Amino acid sequence: MPGDGARPDGGRLPPGIVYDEIDNYMDGLANRGDAALVTVEKQGLKGGWPIVGAAEGSLLHILARSLRAKRILELGTAIGYSGTWLARALVDGGELVTVEHDAETAALAQKNFEKAGVVSKVRILVGAADRIIRDLKGPFDFIFNDIDKAGYPAVLEPCIERLRIGGLLVTDNVLWNGDVARKVRSAETAAIRTYNERLAKDPRMIATIVPLRDGVSIASKVRD
Ligand SMILES: C[S@@+](CC[C@H](N)C(=O)[O-])C[C@H]1O[C@@H](n2cnc3c(N)ncnc32)[C@H](O)[C@@H]1O
């Protein structure tokens, strides 16, 4: 779990969003996908990559599949774990565009997409998400935002603009270890709070937060 673990209540609150035993219970039941996904999950755990994990990966897959998504945009590729869950949810002929600012990390993702057999459906764009998104034309059916948290506010408006009506904007780490609801003043916490508040008030969107893992925001675009 991210965050500094400081608990202003003197320690009565659980350290994460939900009690560790509940987190572990849900993780134990989670569908882990096929062998390729299990391998990337292990690579992520071993290498300390901040991947979404199996329960959230399944959630992304379920949501994108339910929408019959044909165009998916992901901001924050890392080693391609969530991207593989998303690529596997695409309808035939669909495409995942995923953005990663670190070229070496993007190369690792490319290898993992090849091994998972989804590389023909995936386009990795290397660069900063807030710049790259300006050159991307919508509409997308589904957008998953998982970049650096301080960068969340800058990509919110471009994401909403590029989402089709009925499409979903899903965002990771929106509870930031619970710090968003406490008196924690880090730059990341402030940025996530701004993002959550703007999204909640936006008349084009209906948003809710699911307290899975580190908090997953799910927002549906209801009008332009
Ligand atoms: C939390 S990880 C993504 C994990 C991935 N979604 C998964 O679960 O498999 C964030 C990734 O986004 C990249 N990143 C962070 N900020 C970025 C930005 N502003 N633009 C592009 N990539 C960024 C990082 O290098 C890192 O690989």
The ligand as a Tripos MOL2 file, in Angstrom:
@<TRIPOS>MOLECULE
LIG
   27    29     1     0     0
SMALL
NO_CHARGES

@<TRIPOS>ATOM
      1 C1          1.3990    2.4570  -11.3590 C.3       1 LIG1
      2 S1          2.3470    2.0760  -12.7300 S.3       1 LIG1
      3 C2          1.1980    1.3850  -13.8610 C.3       1 LIG1
      4 C3          0.8510   -0.0390  -13.5360 C.3       1 LIG1
      5 C4          0.0250   -0.7040  -14.6100 C.3       1 LIG1
      6 N1         -1.1790    0.0510  -14.8850 N.3       1 LIG1
      7 C5         -0.3410   -2.1260  -14.2090 C.2       1 LIG1
      8 O1         -1.1320   -2.2950  -13.2840 O.co2     1 LIG1
      9 O2          0.1820   -3.0640  -14.8230 O.co2     1 LIG1
     10 C6          2.5940    3.6390  -13.4830 C.3       1 LIG1
     11 C7          3.4150    3.5930  -14.7380 C.3       1 LIG1
     12 O3          3.1740    4.8120  -15.4230 O.3       1 LIG1
     13 C8          4.3800    5.4250  -15.7860 C.3       1 LIG1
     14 N2          4.1080    6.8560  -15.6720 N.ar      1 LIG1
     15 C9          4.0180    7.5820  -14.5390 C.ar      1 LIG1
     16 N3          3.7000    8.8630  -14.8120 N.ar      1 LIG1
     17 C10         3.5700    8.9340  -16.1580 C.ar      1 LIG1
     18 C11         3.2330    9.9970  -17.0420 C.ar      1 LIG1
     19 N4          2.9640   11.2160  -16.5880 N.pl3     1 LIG1
     20 N5          3.1720    9.7200  -18.3500 N.ar      1 LIG1
     21 C12         3.4270    8.4850  -18.8230 C.ar      1 LIG1
     22 N6          3.7550    7.4370  -18.0220 N.ar      1 LIG1
     23 C13         3.8180    7.6600  -16.7150 C.ar      1 LIG1
     24 C14         5.4290    4.9130  -14.8230 C.3       1 LIG1
     25 O4          6.7090    4.9000  -15.4240 O.3       1 LIG1
     26 C15         4.9050    3.5200  -14.4960 C.3       1 LIG1
     27 O5          5.4680    2.5490  -15.3360 O.3       1 LIG1
@<TRIPOS>BOND
     1     1     2 1
     2     2     3 1
     3     2    10 1
     4     3     4 1
     5     4     5 1
     6     5     6 1
     7     5     7 1
     8     7     8 2
     9     7     9 1
    10    10    11 1
    11    11    12 1
    12    11    26 1
    13    12    13 1
    14    13    14 1
    15    13    24 1
    16    14    15 ar
    17    14    23 ar
    18    15    16 ar
    19    16    17 ar
    20    17    18 ar
    21    17    23 ar
    22    18    19 1
    23    18    20 ar
    24    20    21 ar
    25    21    22 ar
    26    22    23 ar
    27    24    25 1
    28    24    26 1
    29    26    27 1
@<TRIPOS>SUBSTRUCTURE
     1 LIG1         1 GROUP 0 **** ****
